[in-house]
């Protein structure tokens, strides 16, 4: 007997709002609680934030860029999973290379902009290195979570987006807070 589980895909064109809520709610409630955890994580870096308020200027920026990169990976991989054309191994290799390239570019550009704007070399190094690290990891986080959602028979387009984003946001906060604490305290 085959116990193959099928994935119920959310389709806004054909599904009722009730069905869409049922499919979307679990990952969003998970995101809600992990989002609250981000606030607790951010509070752990109160010392560096109180010493240099300019550190706070770039927290949303680092988080956003990493989330944007991860969202692209998650959306493209989810689409390819649905069509049956996705190879996890190929994606892993390419997304690792993509994360490295985008991390270097965005890290260097961010560091230069912060240096030009605020003339604070340690802050510009903190932002640049944080951007590099957060963006470099984002495609991998998105890819792994999307693959896990597929393996546990959840619609990856629905489940992986909110979860991958909040996990990457948490990681970005830790990366940025840690790097700023090391370089600025």
Backbone torsions as a table, in degrees:
resi	resn	phi	psi	omega
1	UNK	NA	133.3	-178.3
2	UNK	-91.2	121.4	179.4
3	UNK	-103.4	33.7	-179.9
4	UNK	-61.9	129.2	176.5
5	UNK	-93.8	139.6	176.4
6	UNK	-103.9	156.8	-179.3
7	UNK	-95.6	131.6	174.9
8	UNK	-92.0	112.8	-177.2
9	UNK	-89.1	137.9	175.7
10	UNK	-76.9	132.6	179.2
11	UNK	-136.2	103.2	-176.6
12	UNK	-62.8	-23.3	179.5
13	UNK	-71.3	-34.9	-170.7
14	UNK	-116.8	-22.5	-175.1
15	UNK	-85.9	152.3	176.3
16	UNK	-73.7	160.6	176.9
17	UNK	-60.0	-39.7	179.0
18	UNK	-57.9	-45.8	178.7
19	UNK	-64.6	-43.0	179.8
20	UNK	-63.6	-39.6	176.4
21	UNK	-63.0	-45.0	-179.9
22	UNK	-60.3	-39.7	-178.9
23	UNK	-75.7	-34.9	-175.2
24	UNK	-88.9	-29.2	-172.3
25	UNK	-56.9	-46.7	-175.4
26	UNK	-57.3	-45.8	-179.4
27	UNK	-71.5	-32.3	178.9
28	UNK	-71.8	-37.6	177.5
29	UNK	-67.6	-36.9	174.2
30	UNK	-60.8	-45.4	177.6
31	UNK	-61.0	-36.7	178.4
32	UNK	-59.6	-49.8	-177.5
33	UNK	-71.2	-37.6	176.2
34	UNK	-68.9	-31.9	175.4
35	UNK	-63.3	-39.5	175.3
36	UNK	-63.5	-38.5	177.5
37	UNK	-61.4	-31.7	176.9
38	UNK	-60.9	-39.9	178.1
39	UNK	-62.2	-42.4	177.2
40	UNK	-63.6	-42.7	177.7
41	UNK	-60.5	-45.1	-179.7
42	UNK	-60.7	-37.9	-179.7
43	UNK	-64.4	-22.3	178.6
44	UNK	-67.8	-15.5	-179.0
45	UNK	-107.2	27.0	-178.8
46	UNK	-58.9	-37.9	-176.8
47	UNK	-61.6	-49.1	-178.8
48	UNK	-69.9	-34.4	177.6
49	UNK	-67.4	-39.1	-179.8
50	UNK	-74.8	-27.5	178.8
51	UNK	-74.0	-36.5	-177.9
52	UNK	-142.1	98.3	-176.8
53	UNK	-61.4	-23.7	-179.7
54	UNK	-64.4	-21.2	174.9
55	UNK	-57.9	-38.0	-178.3
56	UNK	-66.0	-26.0	-178.9
57	UNK	-57.9	-34.0	-168.3
58	UNK	-103.8	-5.2	178.5
59	UNK	-59.8	-50.6	178.9
60	UNK	-62.7	-33.6	-179.1
61	UNK	-64.8	-48.5	179.5
62	UNK	-64.1	-44.7	179.5
63	UNK	-61.6	-46.4	-178.2
64	UNK	-61.3	-48.3	-175.5
65	UNK	-61.8	-43.6	178.4
66	UNK	-64.3	-42.7	179.4
67	UNK	-64.3	-39.1	179.7
68	UNK	-64.0	-43.9	178.3
69	UNK	-63.5	-45.3	179.1
70	UNK	-64.1	-38.0	179.6
71	UNK	-63.3	-39.2	176.7
72	UNK	-61.3	-46.8	179.5
73	UNK	-59.4	-48.6	-177.9
74	UNK	-60.7	-44.0	-178.1
75	UNK	-65.9	-44.5	-178.3
76	UNK	-68.9	-44.1	-179.8
77	UNK	-66.4	-40.8	177.3
78	UNK	-59.8	-44.0	178.8
79	UNK	-60.8	-45.4	-178.5
80	UNK	-70.5	-31.3	174.0
81	UNK	-62.2	-44.7	-178.2
82	UNK	-62.8	-36.9	-178.5
83	UNK	-81.6	-11.1	-179.5
84	UNK	82.7	9.9	-177.2
85	UNK	-97.6	1.5	-172.9
86	UNK	-85.9	135.6	171.7
87	UNK	-118.2	113.3	-177.9
88	UNK	-55.7	-44.3	-177.9
89	UNK	-62.0	-46.1	178.5
90	UNK	-61.9	-43.7	178.0
91	UNK	-62.1	-42.4	-179.2
92	UNK	-58.7	-45.8	179.7
93	UNK	-65.0	-50.7	-176.1
94	UNK	-68.5	-41.1	-179.6
95	UNK	-69.4	-31.4	174.3
96	UNK	-63.5	-45.8	178.5
97	UNK	-65.2	-42.2	179.2
98	UNK	-62.0	-44.5	178.6
99	UNK	-60.7	-40.9	178.8
100	UNK	-63.7	-48.5	-179.3
101	UNK	-63.3	-50.5	-179.6
102	UNK	-63.7	-38.1	178.2
103	UNK	-61.2	-45.5	178.6
104	UNK	-62.2	-50.0	-177.3
105	UNK	-60.9	-52.6	-176.9
106	UNK	-68.7	-34.7	177.5
107	UNK	-64.4	-47.2	-179.7
108	UNK	-65.4	-47.8	-179.9
109	UNK	-60.1	-46.2	180.0
110	UNK	-60.9	-45.8	179.4
111	UNK	-59.4	-43.7	179.0
112	UNK	-64.7	-41.3	-180.0
113	UNK	-64.1	-44.1	179.4
114	UNK	-63.5	-42.2	178.6
115	UNK	-62.8	-44.7	179.2
116	UNK	-63.4	-42.1	-175.5
117	UNK	-74.5	-52.2	-169.3
118	UNK	-107.6	-9.4	-179.9
119	UNK	52.9	45.8	179.7
120	UNK	-128.5	98.6	-173.4
121	UNK	-62.3	-42.4	-179.4
122	UNK	-66.9	-38.0	176.6
123	UNK	-67.4	-42.2	179.7
124	UNK	-64.2	-37.3	174.9
125	UNK	-66.0	-39.8	178.4
126	UNK	-62.1	-47.7	-179.4
127	UNK	-66.5	-46.5	-177.9
128	UNK	-62.1	-46.4	-179.2
129	UNK	-69.9	-36.3	176.5
130	UNK	-64.4	-44.5	179.2
131	UNK	-60.9	-46.5	178.3
132	UNK	-55.2	-50.8	-174.9
133	UNK	-67.6	-44.8	-178.5
134	UNK	-66.1	-44.3	-179.4
135	UNK	-69.2	-37.0	179.6
136	UNK	-62.7	-37.1	-178.2
137	UNK	-83.0	-21.2	-172.4
138	UNK	-58.1	-47.1	179.7
139	UNK	-63.3	-33.6	-179.4
140	UNK	-69.8	-42.8	176.9
141	UNK	-60.4	-48.0	-178.9
142	UNK	-62.0	-43.6	-179.0
143	UNK	-64.8	-46.2	-179.0
144	UNK	-64.5	-43.9	-179.1
145	UNK	-68.4	-38.8	177.2
146	UNK	-62.8	-42.3	178.4
147	UNK	-64.2	-42.1	178.4
148	UNK	-61.7	-43.7	179.4
149	UNK	-61.4	-40.3	177.1
150	UNK	-63.0	-43.2	-177.7
151	UNK	-67.3	-29.8	178.2
152	UNK	-94.3	14.1	172.7
153	UNK	64.9	40.1	171.6
154	UNK	-108.7	149.4	176.5
155	UNK	-64.5	111.1	-175.8
156	UNK	-62.2	-29.7	180.0
157	UNK	-67.1	-28.6	-179.9
158	UNK	-91.2	-47.4	-170.9
159	UNK	-82.4	-38.3	-172.4
160	UNK	-75.7	-32.5	-178.0
161	UNK	-55.3	-61.0	-179.1
162	UNK	-63.4	-39.1	-176.8
163	UNK	-72.8	-46.3	179.2
164	UNK	-61.9	-39.6	-179.5
165	UNK	-64.1	-47.1	-176.6
166	UNK	-71.1	-34.1	175.8
167	UNK	-65.8	-43.8	178.1
168	UNK	-65.3	-38.3	177.1
169	UNK	-60.6	-44.5	178.6
170	UNK	-61.4	-45.7	179.3
171	UNK	-62.8	-40.3	179.1
172	UNK	-63.2	-41.0	177.1
173	UNK	-61.7	-45.7	-180.0
174	UNK	-63.7	-44.8	179.5
175	UNK	-60.1	-53.6	-176.5
176	UNK	-64.0	-46.5	-179.6
177	UNK	-62.7	-40.5	-179.9
178	UNK	-67.7	-47.4	-179.5
179	UNK	-63.3	-44.1	177.9
180	UNK	-62.7	-40.4	179.2
181	UNK	-63.7	-39.8	180.0
182	UNK	-68.2	-45.4	-173.5
183	UNK	-86.1	-26.6	-171.7
184	UNK	-108.3	-12.2	-179.6
185	UNK	-96.0	NA	NA
